[in-house]
Amino acid sequence: MTERLPPPRRGRLHWALLGKRRPVLVLSPDYRNERASDLIVIPCSTRLREAPTHVRLARGQGGIAVPSVLKCEQITTLPRDVLDPRPLGPPLEGALLAAVEQAVLRAIGVPVGC
């Protein structure tokens, strides 16, 4: 019998296949993650370029192995089956998730504070 894992949770990083294997942050709310066949995610990159729509992750945050950035301008949906069902580590802390939300708003042109 196969182990049934819970659906991915908002604020957690998972490996995904996006042309290549890379970490993504699950941003969609848990109620959606439980019902939908796809997830709203933000890809992660190890190219540490500064941008108003990037949120930096230090090594270890969310289970990430190396310093990275969340590229909030690249928010997308992915089929659930391209994600590794096991998260990389613990969820991102509240302040960091709030910074991601602000960066997403900037990416879609909603005026937000610095």
KOLGU-4560 file (N, C-alpha, C; in nm, 3 decimals, padded with zeros to 5 digits):
<recs>
<n_xx: 00.084 n_yy: -00.117 n_zz: 00.000 ca_xx: 00.000 ca_yy: 00.000 ca_zz: 00.000 c_xx: 00.089 c_yy: 00.124 c_zz: 00.000 mol: A seq: 1 type: MET>
<n_xx: 00.057 n_yy: 00.223 n_zz: -00.085 ca_xx: 00.139 ca_yy: 00.344 ca_zz: -00.092 c_xx: 00.094 c_yy: 00.445 c_zz: 00.014 mol: A seq: 2 type: THR>
<n_xx: 00.192 n_yy: 00.518 n_zz: 00.061 ca_xx: 00.166 ca_yy: 00.622 ca_zz: 00.161 c_xx: 00.100 c_yy: 00.740 c_zz: 00.094 mol: A seq: 3 type: GLU>
<n_xx: -00.011 n_yy: 00.785 n_zz: 00.149 ca_xx: -00.079 ca_yy: 00.903 ca_zz: 00.095 c_xx: -00.030 c_yy: 01.025 c_zz: 00.172 mol: A seq: 4 type: ARG>
<n_xx: 00.035 n_yy: 01.114 n_zz: 00.099 ca_xx: 00.090 ca_yy: 01.234 ca_zz: 00.163 c_xx: -00.013 c_yy: 01.346 c_zz: 00.159 mol: A seq: 5 type: LEU>
<n_xx: -00.010 n_yy: 01.435 n_zz: 00.256 ca_xx: -00.102 ca_yy: 01.549 ca_zz: 00.254 c_xx: -00.069 c_yy: 01.640 c_zz: 00.135 mol: A seq: 6 type: PRO>
<n_xx: -00.165 n_yy: 01.722 n_zz: 00.093 ca_xx: -00.137 ca_yy: 01.813 ca_zz: -00.018 c_xx: -00.030 c_yy: 01.915 c_zz: 00.022 mol: A seq: 7 type: PRO>
<n_xx: 00.040 n_yy: 01.970 n_zz: -00.076 ca_xx: 00.138 ca_yy: 02.076 ca_zz: -00.045 c_xx: 00.069 c_yy: 02.191 c_zz: 00.029 mol: A seq: 8 type: PRO>
<n_xx: 00.143 n_yy: 02.256 n_zz: 00.115 ca_xx: 00.090 ca_yy: 02.364 ca_zz: 00.198 c_xx: 00.151 c_yy: 02.498 c_zz: 00.159 mol: A seq: 9 type: ARG>
<n_xx: 00.069 n_yy: 02.602 n_zz: 00.173 ca_xx: 00.114 ca_yy: 02.738 ca_zz: 00.146 c_xx: 00.236 c_yy: 02.770 c_zz: 00.233 mol: A seq: 10 type: ARG>
<n_xx: 00.335 n_yy: 02.836 n_zz: 00.171 ca_xx: 00.452 ca_yy: 02.880 ca_zz: 00.246 c_xx: 00.565 c_yy: 02.779 c_zz: 00.252 mol: A seq: 11 type: GLY>
<n_xx: 00.548 n_yy: 02.664 n_zz: 00.186 ca_xx: 00.654 ca_yy: 02.562 ca_zz: 00.187 c_xx: 00.720 c_yy: 02.552 c_zz: 00.050 mol: A seq: 12 type: ARG>
<n_xx: 00.848 n_yy: 02.519 n_zz: 00.052 ca_xx: 00.925 ca_yy: 02.497 ca_zz: -00.070 c_xx: 00.925 c_yy: 02.349 c_zz: -00.106 mol: A seq: 13 type: LEU>
<n_xx: 00.912 n_yy: 02.323 n_zz: -00.236 ca_xx: 00.914 ca_yy: 02.186 ca_zz: -00.289 c_xx: 01.000 c_yy: 02.185 c_zz: -00.415 mol: A seq: 14 type: HIS>
<n_xx: 01.060 n_yy: 02.071 n_zz: -00.447 ca_xx: 01.123 ca_yy: 02.053 ca_zz: -00.577 c_xx: 01.014 c_yy: 02.039 c_zz: -00.682 mol: A seq: 15 type: TRP>
<n_xx: 01.037 n_yy: 02.099 n_zz: -00.800 ca_xx: 00.942 ca_yy: 02.087 ca_zz: -00.911 c_xx: 01.020 c_yy: 02.076 c_zz: -01.041 mol: A seq: 16 type: ALA>
<n_xx: 00.955 n_yy: 02.021 n_zz: -01.142 ca_xx: 01.015 ca_yy: 02.014 ca_zz: -01.276 c_xx: 00.960 c_yy: 02.130 c_zz: -01.358 mol: A seq: 17 type: LEU>
<n_xx: 01.046 n_yy: 02.229 n_zz: -01.383 ca_xx: 01.014 ca_yy: 02.347 ca_zz: -01.464 c_xx: 01.115 c_yy: 02.354 c_zz: -01.578 mol: A seq: 18 type: LEU>
<n_xx: 01.114 n_yy: 02.256 n_zz: -01.664 ca_xx: 01.221 ca_yy: 02.246 ca_zz: -01.763 c_xx: 01.343 c_yy: 02.181 c_zz: -01.702 mol: A seq: 19 type: GLY>
<n_xx: 01.373 n_yy: 02.220 n_zz: -01.580 ca_xx: 01.477 ca_yy: 02.155 ca_zz: -01.499 c_xx: 01.425 c_yy: 02.148 c_zz: -01.356 mol: A seq: 20 type: LYS>
<n_xx: 01.491 n_yy: 02.071 n_zz: -01.275 ca_xx: 01.450 ca_yy: 02.057 ca_zz: -01.135 c_xx: 01.492 c_yy: 02.180 c_zz: -01.058 mol: A seq: 21 type: ARG>
<n_xx: 01.395 n_yy: 02.246 n_zz: -00.995 ca_xx: 01.426 ca_yy: 02.363 ca_zz: -00.914 c_xx: 01.323 c_yy: 02.379 c_zz: -00.803 mol: A seq: 22 type: ARG>
<n_xx: 01.359 n_yy: 02.448 n_zz: -00.697 ca_xx: 01.264 ca_yy: 02.469 ca_zz: -00.588 c_xx: 01.158 c_yy: 02.572 c_zz: -00.627 mol: A seq: 23 type: PRO>
<n_xx: 01.038 n_yy: 02.552 n_zz: -00.576 ca_xx: 00.930 ca_yy: 02.649 ca_zz: -00.591 c_xx: 00.863 c_yy: 02.667 c_zz: -00.455 mol: A seq: 24 type: VAL>
<n_xx: 00.809 n_yy: 02.786 n_zz: -00.434 ca_xx: 00.732 ca_yy: 02.816 ca_zz: -00.314 c_xx: 00.584 c_yy: 02.800 c_zz: -00.347 mol: A seq: 25 type: LEU>
<n_xx: 00.513 n_yy: 02.722 n_zz: -00.269 ca_xx: 00.368 ca_yy: 02.709 ca_zz: -00.286 c_xx: 00.304 c_yy: 02.834 c_zz: -00.226 mol: A seq: 26 type: VAL>
<n_xx: 00.231 n_yy: 02.908 n_zz: -00.309 ca_xx: 00.167 ca_yy: 03.032 ca_zz: -00.265 c_xx: 00.016 c_yy: 03.017 c_zz: -00.256 mol: A seq: 27 type: LEU>
<n_xx: -00.041 n_yy: 02.924 n_zz: -00.328 ca_xx: -00.187 ca_yy: 02.908 ca_zz: -00.325 c_xx: -00.233 c_yy: 02.870 c_zz: -00.184 mol: A seq: 28 type: SER>
<n_xx: -00.355 n_yy: 02.913 n_zz: -00.148 ca_xx: -00.406 ca_yy: 02.883 ca_zz: -00.014 c_xx: -00.435 c_yy: 02.734 c_zz: 00.004 mol: A seq: 29 type: PRO>
<n_xx: -00.425 n_yy: 02.689 n_zz: 00.126 ca_xx: -00.441 ca_yy: 02.547 ca_zz: 00.155 c_xx: -00.576 c_yy: 02.491 c_zz: 00.110 mol: A seq: 30 type: ASP>
<n_xx: -00.685 n_yy: 02.569 n_zz: 00.125 ca_xx: -00.815 ca_yy: 02.517 ca_zz: 00.081 c_xx: -00.814 c_yy: 02.486 c_zz: -00.068 mol: A seq: 31 type: TYR>
<n_xx: -00.740 n_yy: 02.565 n_zz: -00.147 ca_xx: -00.729 ca_yy: 02.539 ca_zz: -00.291 c_xx: -00.638 c_yy: 02.419 c_zz: -00.315 mol: A seq: 32 type: ARG>
<n_xx: -00.528 n_yy: 02.412 n_zz: -00.241 ca_xx: -00.432 ca_yy: 02.303 ca_zz: -00.258 c_xx: -00.497 c_yy: 02.167 c_zz: -00.231 mol: A seq: 33 type: ASN>
<n_xx: -00.595 n_yy: 02.164 n_zz: -00.142 ca_xx: -00.664 ca_yy: 02.039 ca_zz: -00.110 c_xx: -00.757 c_yy: 01.992 c_zz: -00.221 mol: A seq: 34 type: GLU>
<n_xx: -00.804 n_yy: 02.084 n_zz: -00.306 ca_xx: -00.908 ca_yy: 02.050 ca_zz: -00.404 c_xx: -00.863 c_yy: 02.055 c_zz: -00.549 mol: A seq: 35 type: ARG>
<n_xx: -00.771 n_yy: 02.144 n_zz: -00.581 ca_xx: -00.733 ca_yy: 02.167 ca_zz: -00.722 c_xx: -00.625 c_yy: 02.069 c_zz: -00.767 mol: A seq: 36 type: ALA>
<n_xx: -00.617 n_yy: 02.048 n_zz: -00.896 ca_xx: -00.513 ca_yy: 01.961 ca_zz: -00.952 c_xx: -00.386 c_yy: 02.039 c_zz: -00.983 mol: A seq: 37 type: SER>
<n_xx: -00.392 n_yy: 02.172 n_zz: -00.967 ca_xx: -00.272 ca_yy: 02.253 ca_zz: -00.987 c_xx: -00.249 c_yy: 02.340 c_zz: -00.865 mol: A seq: 38 type: ASP>
<n_xx: -00.130 n_yy: 02.400 n_zz: -00.859 ca_xx: -00.090 ca_yy: 02.484 ca_zz: -00.747 c_xx: -00.035 c_yy: 02.615 c_zz: -00.800 mol: A seq: 39 type: LEU>
<n_xx: -00.053 n_yy: 02.721 n_zz: -00.724 ca_xx: 00.008 ca_yy: 02.850 ca_zz: -00.757 c_xx: 00.143 c_yy: 02.853 c_zz: -00.688 mol: A seq: 40 type: ILE>
<n_xx: 00.249 n_yy: 02.876 n_zz: -00.766 ca_xx: 00.385 ca_yy: 02.869 ca_zz: -00.712 c_xx: 00.470 c_yy: 02.986 c_zz: -00.761 mol: A seq: 41 type: VAL>
<n_xx: 00.581 n_yy: 03.006 n_zz: -00.691 ca_xx: 00.683 ca_yy: 03.104 ca_zz: -00.730 c_xx: 00.815 c_yy: 03.029 c_zz: -00.741 mol: A seq: 42 type: ILE>
<n_xx: 00.881 n_yy: 03.037 n_zz: -00.858 ca_xx: 01.009 ca_yy: 02.968 ca_zz: -00.873 c_xx: 01.122 c_yy: 03.037 c_zz: -00.796 mol: A seq: 43 type: PRO>
<n_xx: 01.219 n_yy: 02.957 n_zz: -00.762 ca_xx: 01.337 ca_yy: 03.000 ca_zz: -00.689 c_xx: 01.458 c_yy: 02.996 c_zz: -00.782 mol: A seq: 44 type: CYS>
<n_xx: 01.552 n_yy: 03.087 n_zz: -00.761 ca_xx: 01.673 ca_yy: 03.090 ca_zz: -00.842 c_xx: 01.794 c_yy: 03.112 c_zz: -00.752 mol: A seq: 45 type: SER>
<n_xx: 01.907 n_yy: 03.060 n_zz: -00.795 ca_xx: 02.032 ca_yy: 03.085 ca_zz: -00.721 c_xx: 02.107 c_yy: 03.206 c_zz: -00.778 mol: A seq: 46 type: THR>
<n_xx: 02.055 n_yy: 03.266 n_zz: -00.883 ca_xx: 02.114 ca_yy: 03.392 ca_zz: -00.934 c_xx: 02.062 c_yy: 03.505 c_zz: -00.848 mol: A seq: 47 type: ARG>
<n_xx: 02.146 n_yy: 03.559 n_zz: -00.765 ca_xx: 02.105 ca_yy: 03.652 ca_zz: -00.661 c_xx: 02.101 c_yy: 03.796 c_zz: -00.709 mol: A seq: 48 type: LEU>
<n_xx: 02.023 n_yy: 03.823 n_zz: -00.808 ca_xx: 02.008 ca_yy: 03.959 ca_zz: -00.860 c_xx: 01.904 c_yy: 04.033 c_zz: -00.777 mol: A seq: 49 type: ARG>
<n_xx: 01.934 n_yy: 04.158 n_zz: -00.746 ca_xx: 01.841 ca_yy: 04.243 ca_zz: -00.670 c_xx: 01.732 c_yy: 04.292 c_zz: -00.765 mol: A seq: 50 type: GLU>
<n_xx: 01.608 n_yy: 04.289 n_zz: -00.720 ca_xx: 01.494 ca_yy: 04.341 ca_zz: -00.795 c_xx: 01.381 c_yy: 04.364 c_zz: -00.697 mol: A seq: 51 type: ALA>
<n_xx: 01.293 n_yy: 04.460 n_zz: -00.725 ca_xx: 01.182 ca_yy: 04.486 ca_zz: -00.633 c_xx: 01.083 c_yy: 04.370 c_zz: -00.624 mol: A seq: 52 type: PRO>
<n_xx: 01.091 n_yy: 04.278 n_zz: -00.719 ca_xx: 01.001 ca_yy: 04.163 ca_zz: -00.719 c_xx: 01.070 c_yy: 04.034 c_zz: -00.676 mol: A seq: 53 type: THR>
<n_xx: 01.192 n_yy: 04.046 n_zz: -00.623 ca_xx: 01.265 ca_yy: 03.929 ca_zz: -00.572 c_xx: 01.267 c_yy: 03.933 c_zz: -00.420 mol: A seq: 54 type: HIS>
<n_xx: 01.256 n_yy: 03.816 n_zz: -00.360 ca_xx: 01.268 ca_yy: 03.803 ca_zz: -00.215 c_xx: 01.381 c_yy: 03.705 c_zz: -00.188 mol: A seq: 55 type: VAL>
<n_xx: 01.480 n_yy: 03.751 n_zz: -00.115 ca_xx: 01.599 ca_yy: 03.669 ca_zz: -00.088 c_xx: 01.573 c_yy: 03.568 c_zz: 00.023 mol: A seq: 56 type: ARG>
<n_xx: 01.624 n_yy: 03.448 n_zz: 00.001 ca_xx: 01.620 ca_yy: 03.342 ca_zz: 00.102 c_xx: 01.763 c_yy: 03.309 c_zz: 00.143 mol: A seq: 57 type: LEU>
<n_xx: 01.789 n_yy: 03.309 n_zz: 00.271 ca_xx: 01.920 ca_yy: 03.267 ca_zz: 00.322 c_xx: 01.925 c_yy: 03.115 c_zz: 00.324 mol: A seq: 58 type: ALA>
<n_xx: 02.044 n_yy: 03.063 n_zz: 00.320 ca_xx: 02.063 ca_yy: 02.918 ca_zz: 00.330 c_xx: 01.988 c_yy: 02.867 c_zz: 00.453 mol: A seq: 59 type: ARG>
<n_xx: 01.909 n_yy: 02.763 n_zz: 00.434 ca_xx: 01.835 ca_yy: 02.702 ca_zz: 00.544 c_xx: 01.691 c_yy: 02.748 c_zz: 00.554 mol: A seq: 60 type: GLY>
<n_xx: 01.659 n_yy: 02.869 n_zz: 00.508 ca_xx: 01.521 ca_yy: 02.915 ca_zz: 00.518 c_xx: 01.431 c_yy: 02.827 c_zz: 00.431 mol: A seq: 61 type: GLN>
<n_xx: 01.329 n_yy: 02.770 n_zz: 00.490 ca_xx: 01.238 ca_yy: 02.682 ca_zz: 00.417 c_xx: 01.302 c_yy: 02.553 c_zz: 00.372 mol: A seq: 62 type: GLY>
<n_xx: 01.425 n_yy: 02.527 n_zz: 00.418 ca_xx: 01.495 ca_yy: 02.405 ca_zz: 00.379 c_xx: 01.582 c_yy: 02.421 c_zz: 00.256 mol: A seq: 63 type: GLY>
<n_xx: 01.599 n_yy: 02.544 n_zz: 00.208 ca_xx: 01.680 ca_yy: 02.569 ca_zz: 00.088 c_xx: 01.828 c_yy: 02.548 c_zz: 00.121 mol: A seq: 64 type: ILE>
<n_xx: 01.900 n_yy: 02.484 n_zz: 00.030 ca_xx: 02.040 ca_yy: 02.445 ca_zz: 00.058 c_xx: 02.140 c_yy: 02.559 c_zz: 00.035 mol: A seq: 65 type: ALA>
<n_xx: 02.109 n_yy: 02.651 n_zz: -00.054 ca_xx: 02.201 ca_yy: 02.761 ca_zz: -00.087 c_xx: 02.122 c_yy: 02.892 c_zz: -00.091 mol: A seq: 66 type: VAL>
<n_xx: 02.189 n_yy: 03.006 n_zz: -00.070 ca_xx: 02.119 ca_yy: 03.134 ca_zz: -00.081 c_xx: 02.049 c_yy: 03.143 c_zz: -00.218 mol: A seq: 67 type: PRO>
<n_xx: 01.926 n_yy: 03.192 n_zz: -00.217 ca_xx: 01.843 ca_yy: 03.195 ca_zz: -00.337 c_xx: 01.752 c_yy: 03.316 c_zz: -00.335 mol: A seq: 68 type: SER>
<n_xx: 01.682 n_yy: 03.338 n_zz: -00.445 ca_xx: 01.577 ca_yy: 03.440 ca_zz: -00.450 c_xx: 01.450 c_yy: 03.378 c_zz: -00.504 mol: A seq: 69 type: VAL>
<n_xx: 01.338 n_yy: 03.424 n_zz: -00.452 ca_xx: 01.208 ca_yy: 03.390 ca_zz: -00.507 c_xx: 01.175 c_yy: 03.495 c_zz: -00.611 mol: A seq: 70 type: LEU>
<n_xx: 01.150 n_yy: 03.452 n_zz: -00.732 ca_xx: 01.124 ca_yy: 03.543 ca_zz: -00.844 c_xx: 00.974 c_yy: 03.565 c_zz: -00.857 mol: A seq: 71 type: LYS>
<n_xx: 00.923 n_yy: 03.659 n_zz: -00.776 ca_xx: 00.779 ca_yy: 03.678 ca_zz: -00.763 c_xx: 00.712 c_yy: 03.730 c_zz: -00.889 mol: A seq: 72 type: CYS>
<n_xx: 00.790 n_yy: 03.781 n_zz: -00.983 ca_xx: 00.734 ca_yy: 03.822 ca_zz: -01.113 c_xx: 00.704 c_yy: 03.701 c_zz: -01.201 mol: A seq: 73 type: GLU>
<n_xx: 00.750 n_yy: 03.584 n_zz: -01.161 ca_xx: 00.728 ca_yy: 03.461 ca_zz: -01.239 c_xx: 00.623 c_yy: 03.371 c_zz: -01.176 mol: A seq: 74 type: GLN>
<n_xx: 00.532 n_yy: 03.427 n_zz: -01.097 ca_xx: 00.426 ca_yy: 03.348 ca_zz: -01.037 c_xx: 00.352 c_yy: 03.270 c_zz: -01.146 mol: A seq: 75 type: ILE>
<n_xx: 00.323 n_yy: 03.145 n_zz: -01.118 ca_xx: 00.263 ca_yy: 03.058 ca_zz: -01.220 c_xx: 00.183 c_yy: 02.947 c_zz: -01.153 mol: A seq: 76 type: THR>
<n_xx: 00.113 n_yy: 02.869 n_zz: -01.234 ca_xx: 00.048 ca_yy: 02.749 ca_zz: -01.183 c_xx: 00.119 c_yy: 02.629 c_zz: -01.241 mol: A seq: 77 type: THR>
<n_xx: 00.124 n_yy: 02.524 n_zz: -01.162 ca_xx: 00.186 ca_yy: 02.398 ca_zz: -01.204 c_xx: 00.093 c_yy: 02.283 c_zz: -01.167 mol: A seq: 78 type: LEU>
<n_xx: 00.088 n_yy: 02.181 n_zz: -01.251 ca_xx: 00.015 ca_yy: 02.061 ca_zz: -01.210 c_xx: 00.079 c_yy: 02.003 c_zz: -01.084 mol: A seq: 79 type: PRO>
<n_xx: -00.004 n_yy: 01.957 n_zz: -00.995 ca_xx: 00.045 ca_yy: 01.903 ca_zz: -00.868 c_xx: 00.146 c_yy: 01.791 c_zz: -00.890 mol: A seq: 80 type: ARG>
<n_xx: 00.129 n_yy: 01.713 n_zz: -00.997 ca_xx: 00.215 ca_yy: 01.596 ca_zz: -01.016 c_xx: 00.357 c_yy: 01.628 c_zz: -01.060 mol: A seq: 81 type: ASP>
<n_xx: 00.391 n_yy: 01.756 n_zz: -01.087 ca_xx: 00.530 ca_yy: 01.790 ca_zz: -01.118 c_xx: 00.607 c_yy: 01.834 c_zz: -00.993 mol: A seq: 82 type: VAL>
<n_xx: 00.539 n_yy: 01.837 n_zz: -00.879 ca_xx: 00.603 ca_yy: 01.871 ca_zz: -00.751 c_xx: 00.636 c_yy: 01.745 c_zz: -00.674 mol: A seq: 83 type: LEU>
<n_xx: 00.754 n_yy: 01.746 n_zz: -00.613 ca_xx: 00.785 ca_yy: 01.641 ca_zz: -00.517 c_xx: 00.691 c_yy: 01.664 c_zz: -00.399 mol: A seq: 84 type: ASP>
<n_xx: 00.617 n_yy: 01.563 n_zz: -00.356 ca_xx: 00.517 ca_yy: 01.587 ca_zz: -00.250 c_xx: 00.578 c_yy: 01.620 c_zz: -00.114 mol: A seq: 85 type: PRO>
<n_xx: 00.704 n_yy: 01.592 n_zz: -00.094 ca_xx: 00.767 ca_yy: 01.622 ca_zz: 00.035 c_xx: 00.831 c_yy: 01.761 c_zz: 00.032 mol: A seq: 86 type: ARG>
<n_xx: 00.797 n_yy: 01.846 n_zz: 00.130 ca_xx: 00.858 ca_yy: 01.979 ca_zz: 00.134 c_xx: 01.007 c_yy: 01.971 c_zz: 00.165 mol: A seq: 87 type: PRO>
<n_xx: 01.080 n_yy: 02.075 n_zz: 00.125 ca_xx: 01.224 ca_yy: 02.081 ca_zz: 00.152 c_xx: 01.252 c_yy: 02.102 c_zz: 00.301 mol: A seq: 88 type: LEU>
<n_xx: 01.162 n_yy: 02.169 n_zz: 00.369 ca_xx: 01.184 ca_yy: 02.198 ca_zz: 00.511 c_xx: 01.060 c_yy: 02.263 c_zz: 00.570 mol: A seq: 89 type: GLY>
<n_xx: 01.078 n_yy: 02.338 n_zz: 00.677 ca_xx: 00.965 ca_yy: 02.402 ca_zz: 00.744 c_xx: 00.909 c_yy: 02.516 c_zz: 00.658 mol: A seq: 90 type: PRO>
<n_xx: 00.787 n_yy: 02.561 n_zz: 00.690 ca_xx: 00.731 ca_yy: 02.674 ca_zz: 00.615 c_xx: 00.812 c_yy: 02.801 c_zz: 00.639 mol: A seq: 91 type: PRO>
<n_xx: 00.803 n_yy: 02.893 n_zz: 00.542 ca_xx: 00.868 ca_yy: 03.023 ca_zz: 00.561 c_xx: 00.800 c_yy: 03.097 c_zz: 00.674 mol: A seq: 92 type: LEU>
<n_xx: 00.877 n_yy: 03.176 n_zz: 00.747 ca_xx: 00.821 ca_yy: 03.253 ca_zz: 00.858 c_xx: 00.726 c_yy: 03.360 c_zz: 00.804 mol: A seq: 93 type: GLU>
<n_xx: 00.637 n_yy: 03.407 n_zz: 00.890 ca_xx: 00.533 ca_yy: 03.502 ca_zz: 00.851 c_xx: 00.584 c_yy: 03.628 c_zz: 00.784 mol: A seq: 94 type: GLY>
<n_xx: 00.690 n_yy: 03.689 n_zz: 00.838 ca_xx: 00.743 ca_yy: 03.814 ca_zz: 00.781 c_xx: 00.797 c_yy: 03.791 c_zz: 00.641 mol: A seq: 95 type: ALA>
<n_xx: 00.858 n_yy: 03.676 n_zz: 00.619 ca_xx: 00.912 ca_yy: 03.645 ca_zz: 00.487 c_xx: 00.800 c_yy: 03.620 c_zz: 00.387 mol: A seq: 96 type: LEU>
<n_xx: 00.696 n_yy: 03.550 n_zz: 00.430 ca_xx: 00.581 ca_yy: 03.527 ca_zz: 00.343 c_xx: 00.510 c_yy: 03.659 c_zz: 00.311 mol: A seq: 97 type: LEU>
<n_xx: 00.504 n_yy: 03.750 n_zz: 00.407 ca_xx: 00.446 ca_yy: 03.882 ca_zz: 00.382 c_xx: 00.529 c_yy: 03.959 c_zz: 00.279 mol: A seq: 98 type: ALA>
<n_xx: 00.662 n_yy: 03.946 n_zz: 00.283 ca_xx: 00.748 ca_yy: 04.010 ca_zz: 00.183 c_xx: 00.722 c_yy: 03.952 c_zz: 00.045 mol: A seq: 99 type: ALA>
<n_xx: 00.697 n_yy: 03.821 n_zz: 00.037 ca_xx: 00.662 ca_yy: 03.757 ca_zz: -00.091 c_xx: 00.531 c_yy: 03.816 c_zz: -00.144 mol: A seq: 100 type: VAL>
<n_xx: 00.432 n_yy: 03.827 n_zz: -00.059 ca_xx: 00.303 ca_yy: 03.883 ca_zz: -00.101 c_xx: 00.319 c_yy: 04.025 c_zz: -00.154 mol: A seq: 101 type: GLU>
<n_xx: 00.401 n_yy: 04.106 n_zz: -00.087 ca_xx: 00.427 ca_yy: 04.243 ca_zz: -00.132 c_xx: 00.496 c_yy: 04.243 c_zz: -00.269 mol: A seq: 102 type: GLN>
<n_xx: 00.592 n_yy: 04.153 n_zz: -00.287 ca_xx: 00.663 ca_yy: 04.145 ca_zz: -00.415 c_xx: 00.571 c_yy: 04.101 c_zz: -00.528 mol: A seq: 103 type: ALA>
<n_xx: 00.478 n_yy: 04.011 n_zz: -00.500 ca_xx: 00.380 ca_yy: 03.969 ca_zz: -00.601 c_xx: 00.293 c_yy: 04.089 c_zz: -00.640 mol: A seq: 104 type: VAL>
<n_xx: 00.249 n_yy: 04.165 n_zz: -00.542 ca_xx: 00.169 ca_yy: 04.284 ca_zz: -00.572 c_xx: 00.247 c_yy: 04.382 c_zz: -00.659 mol: A seq: 105 type: LEU>
<n_xx: 00.375 n_yy: 04.405 n_zz: -00.626 ca_xx: 00.459 ca_yy: 04.492 ca_zz: -00.710 c_xx: 00.466 c_yy: 04.437 c_zz: -00.853 mol: A seq: 106 type: ARG>
<n_xx: 00.478 n_yy: 04.305 n_zz: -00.866 ca_xx: 00.493 ca_yy: 04.243 ca_zz: -00.997 c_xx: 00.370 c_yy: 04.265 c_zz: -01.085 mol: A seq: 107 type: ALA>
<n_xx: 00.253 n_yy: 04.278 n_zz: -01.023 ca_xx: 00.132 ca_yy: 04.299 ca_zz: -01.103 c_xx: 00.089 c_yy: 04.447 c_zz: -01.107 mol: A seq: 108 type: ILE>
<n_xx: 00.175 n_yy: 04.534 n_zz: -01.054 ca_xx: 00.151 ca_yy: 04.677 ca_zz: -01.067 c_xx: 00.068 c_yy: 04.740 c_zz: -00.958 mol: A seq: 109 type: GLY>
<n_xx: 00.047 n_yy: 04.671 n_zz: -00.847 ca_xx: -00.027 ca_yy: 04.728 ca_zz: -00.735 c_xx: 00.072 c_yy: 04.808 c_zz: -00.650 mol: A seq: 110 type: VAL>
<n_xx: 00.045 n_yy: 04.938 n_zz: -00.629 ca_xx: 00.138 ca_yy: 05.019 ca_zz: -00.549 c_xx: 00.144 c_yy: 04.968 c_zz: -00.405 mol: A seq: 111 type: PRO>
<n_xx: 00.265 n_yy: 04.942 n_zz: -00.359 ca_xx: 00.287 ca_yy: 04.899 ca_zz: -00.221 c_xx: 00.407 c_yy: 04.974 c_zz: -00.167 mol: A seq: 112 type: VAL>
<n_xx: 00.419 n_yy: 04.980 n_zz: -00.035 ca_xx: 00.534 ca_yy: 05.046 ca_zz: 00.028 c_xx: 00.663 c_yy: 04.971 c_zz: -00.001 mol: A seq: 113 type: GLY>
<n_xx: 00.774 n_yy: 05.036 n_zz: 00.027 ca_xx: 00.905 ca_yy: 04.978 ca_zz: 00.001 c_xx: 00.937 c_yy: 04.872 c_zz: 00.093 mol: A seq: 114 type: CYS>
</recs>
